[in-house]
Amino acid sequence: MRDRTLPLMLTLVAAQLVVMLDSSILNVALPSVAEDLDLTAVGTAWVLNAYFLTFGGLLLVSGRAADIFGRRRMFLT
């Protein structure tokens, strides 16, 4: 059992790292986006809200798809 646990944990940690990088990269790019689009602080907040609402909605859809098609199949896709 131990032989299967380590690769599985490394895969899950890598996936979580990608999700965290995806969420935090917007904070890095946001000043450039705001400058290029001439956004105010309110406009910048709307960009963040739109991104995270879309991200959260897709997480719900992906979770339901994983219930239907199987977790392993969805994770490998």
N, C-alpha and C positions, 0 to 999 in steps of 0.2 A: 504494500500500500504506500509506503514511503516513496518509492520510485515514481509514483504518479503524482504525488502531492506537490513536490517542488516545481515541476514544470507548470502545473496548473496555477499555483500561487504566483509564479513569475509572470504568467500570461495575464492574470487578473490585475496584478500590480501595474503592469505595462499599460493595460487598458485604462485603468483609473488615472494613470499619469497623463495619458493622452487627453482624457476628458478634462482634467484640471488645467492642462496647458491650453486647451481650446477655450476654456472659460476665462483664463487670465490673459490670453493674448489680446483680447479686445481692449483691456485696460492699457496695454502698451501702444496699440494702434490708435486709440481714441483721440489723442491730441492732434495727430495728423489728419484724421478723418474730419474732426471738427474744424480744423483750419481750412482744409480743402473745400468743405461744403459751407463754410461761413456759418457754423451753428453756434447758437447761444448755449448757455448752460442747460436751459430747458430742452433745447433740441438734442443736445448730447445725452441727456437723461432719456429722451424718447428713443434714441438709437440703442441705448443699453436695454431699455425695457422691451423693445421689439426683438432684440436678439435673444434675451433670456426667455421671453414668452414663447418664441418659436422653438427654442431649444427644449423647453419644458414640454411643449405640446408634442414634439417629435419623440421625446422620451416616453410619453404615454402611449403613442402609437407603436413605438418599437417594443414596448413591454407587452402590449396586446398581441403583436405579431409573434413575439417569442412564446407566448402562451399557446398560440395556434400552431406554429410551425416547429416549435421546440427551441430550447435555449441554445443548445450546441449549434444547431443549424444557423440561427440568427447571429450568434457571436462570430462564427466563421465566415459569414457573408460580408 
